[in-house]
């Protein structure tokens, strides 16, 4: 039995490695070797996450995807969560989250009946917590929009701060001839953002 630890933070300003020690301690206590560490700063609300899919590609049947909390894996829409769940099931990867005690049983040996029972319970709880994480994400987005609307009404809203580092990376990828689909998959940006940077690049020539 092997574990692959997945650590995620939403932005470059957040520390994706914050929970590394806690996750590794959990594995050590259960004598589970961690054979891979996958770290990225990407939104949990999008499915296109390079490190997550590298983890899936590296995994073998029976491996454990080890996370601190379910929302580190998913703040996805219901449709995207089902796509990810299908990928996990097809690859026979078990999800173990430190905030989901029902998942801990998957780190120990058990007879077939007990293993199937806990797998079913864990699958249900994963669905519930993934839905809760998505609801929390949507609520926060709604509050942000309301705050921006108030700021606009009061003449205080200055707009979203440009992600200079990401946009510079997009410009470099465009310069190298990368397709827009490749850039989207790598950065998670919209096609309108790529178009804006491409237009800016042409104007600078």
N, C-alpha and C positions, 0 to 999 in steps of 0.2 A: 504494500500500500504506500503510495507516494502522494505528496501534496504539492500543489502549485499555488503560491500566494499571490493574490491580486490586490494591489493597493491603488486607490484612485482618489484624486481631488479634482474639483471642478475647474479651477483656474490656476494659472502659473503663480499667483500670489498665495496659494494655499500649499501646505506641506503634505504631499501625497505619502511621504514616508512616516508620517506621524504615528501610525499604528503598527509599524513594522515589528517592534520589539514585542508588543502584546500578541500579535499573530504568531510570531516565531515561538514565544513562550508556550502558547497553547499547543502548538505542534510538538514541542519538546516534552511537555508533560504527558503526552499520549504516545510518545515514541514513534512519531510519524516523521520521516525524513522529508524536508522541503527541498525539492529538486529544481525548483524554478521560482524566480521572483519577477513579477511583471508590474511595472509602475508607470502610471501615466496621469497627466493633467488634462482630463477631458470631461465633458458633461455626461452625467449618468442618464440624461434624457435622450441621448442619441445612441443608436446601435453601432454606428461606424466608429469603433475604437480600436486602433492598430494593436495595442498591447493585449487587449482582451482576446482578439482573434488570433494573435500569435500564441497565446496560452492554449486556446482551443486546438490549434494546429499541432502544438507540441505534445498535447496530452495523449494518454493511452487509456483504453477501457479500464475502469476501476479507479482512475486517479481522482483526487479530491481537489476541487477549486476552493481554496481557503480565503475567506474574506472577514473583515472586521464586522461589517454590518451589511444587511441585505441591500440597503440603498447605495452602497459602494458598487454593487453589481448592476442595479437597475433602478432608474427612475423613468423607465420606458413607458410608452403607451401600451395598451393591452395587446395590440397586434404585434408590436416589436418584441414585447416580452414573450409572447408565444413563439415567435421565430427563434429567439435565443433559447428558450426552454427546449424547443424541438432539436436545436443543435446540440445542446448539452445531453439530451436523452439519446440522440443518435450516436454520440461519441461515448456514451456510458460514463459520463463525468458526474460525480456527486458533489453537490454544493454544501459546504459546511461554513456556517457563519457564527461568529462568536456571540452575536446577539440573538441567536436562534437555538436554544438548548435542544430542541427536538432533532436538530441536525447533528448533534454531537454523537449520537448513537451510530452514525455511519462511519465513525472512526474506530469502531471496535468490531471484533468478530461476533457473528451471531448465526443462529440456524436460519434456514431459508424463510420460514414463516415469519419470524421476528424481523428479519431484514426487510422483507416485503412490506410488513406492517409499518415499520418506521419510515420506509421510503415513501409510502403513500401519505402518511401524516406530514412528513417533511415537505412533500410536494405541495400539499394544501397550504401549509403555513408560509411557504415561499411565495405562493400566489397572493396570499393575503398581505404579506409585508411589502411585496412589490407594488400592489395596488395602493397601499398606504403611502409608500414613498412617492409614487406618482402624484397622488392627491396633495401631498405636502409641497411638491414641486410646483404644481399648478396654482396652489393657494399663494405661494410666495411670489410667483410671476404676476398674479392678479394684484397683490398688494403693491408690488413695484410699479405696475401700470397705473394704479390709483395715485401713488405718490408722484409719479411723473406728470399725471394730468393736473394734480394740484399745483405742482411747481410751474407748469406751463401757464396755468391760469393766473398765477402770481408773478409771472415774468422771471422766474428764477431757474428755469430748466435750461441747461446748456447742452443737452444731448449726450449720447453715449461716447465715452472716451475711446478713441481709436486704439485697437490692439496693434501697436506699431511692429512688434516682433513677429506676430503671425503674418501681418500683411507684407512684411519684408520677405518672409519665407515664401509666400505666395508669388511675389514678384520674381524671386529667384527661380521657382519652379516653372513659371511661365517662360522665363528667359531660357531655361534648359529644355523647353519644348514639351513639358508634361501636359497631358490632356486635362481638361477641366474636371472630368470625372475622377481622375487620379488625385487631383488637388483637393477636391471635395472629400474624398475618402480619407486623405491624409490629415486634413485640417478641420473637417467638420463645418466648413464655412458654406454659405449659400452661393449659388451661381451669380447672383446679383453682386455679391462682394467681389468675386473673381472678375466680373465684367468691369466693375468700378476700378479695380487695380490695373486691369489690362488697358483700360481707357486712359488712366493716369500715366501709364508707362508709354503709350503712344504719344501722348501730349508732350512728354518730356523729351522726345527725340528731336 
